[in-house]
Amino acid sequence: MQVRELEDCPHFNAGRGSVLTAAGTVEMEACVMEGTMRCGAVSGLSTVANAVSLARLVMERTPHIYLAFDGAEAFARDQVRRACVRAWLRARQS
């Protein structure tokens, strides 16, 4: 998925290179939708490398459309999604 490439690139403000919150932390969100009225969304992620992939799993593998913060992080661990060190998400700001 091309969005994952953007999330992994520190030059974009999604995933790695995310804009920091006022508290200096990374909190990511993502949403995916299909034309069949299906959707999945996640927010408040701080240890998941590709939020968009997790949003797709919410759509495909759960009865929910939205998971946030601790629930989203727990779902990511249950799905064995690629976790990352929080420092990886912080790219140097130019």
Secondary structure as the mmCIF struct_conf table of DSSP 4:
data_model
#
loop_
_struct_conf.conf_type_id
_struct_conf.id
_struct_conf.beg_label_comp_id
_struct_conf.beg_label_asym_id
_struct_conf.beg_label_seq_id
_struct_conf.end_label_comp_id
_struct_conf.end_label_asym_id
_struct_conf.end_label_seq_id
HELX_RH_AL_P HELX_RH_AL_P1 GLN A 2 ASP A 8
TURN_TY1_P TURN_TY1_P1 PRO A 10 HIS A 11
BEND BEND1 PHE A 12 GLY A 15
TURN_TY1_P TURN_TY1_P2 ARG A 16 GLY A 17
HELX_LH_PP_P HELX_LH_PP_P1 SER A 18 LEU A 20
TURN_TY1_P TURN_TY1_P3 ALA A 22 ALA A 23
BEND BEND2 GLY A 24 GLY A 24
STRN STRN1 MET A 28 MET A 33
TURN_TY1_P TURN_TY1_P4 GLY A 35 THR A 36
BEND BEND3 MET A 37 MET A 37
STRN STRN2 CYS A 39 LEU A 45
BEND BEND4 SER A 46 THR A 47
STRN STRN3 VAL A 48 VAL A 48
BEND BEND5 ALA A 49 ALA A 49
HELX_RH_AL_P HELX_RH_AL_P2 ALA A 51 ARG A 61
BEND BEND6 PRO A 63 PRO A 63
BEND BEND7 ILE A 65 ILE A 65
STRN STRN4 TYR A 66 ALA A 68
HELX_RH_AL_P HELX_RH_AL_P3 PHE A 69 ASP A 78
TURN_TY1_P TURN_TY1_P5 GLN A 79 VAL A 80
STRN STRN5 ALA A 83 ALA A 83
HELX_RH_AL_P HELX_RH_AL_P4 ARG A 86 LEU A 89
HELX_LH_PP_P HELX_LH_PP_P2 ALA A 91 GLN A 93
#
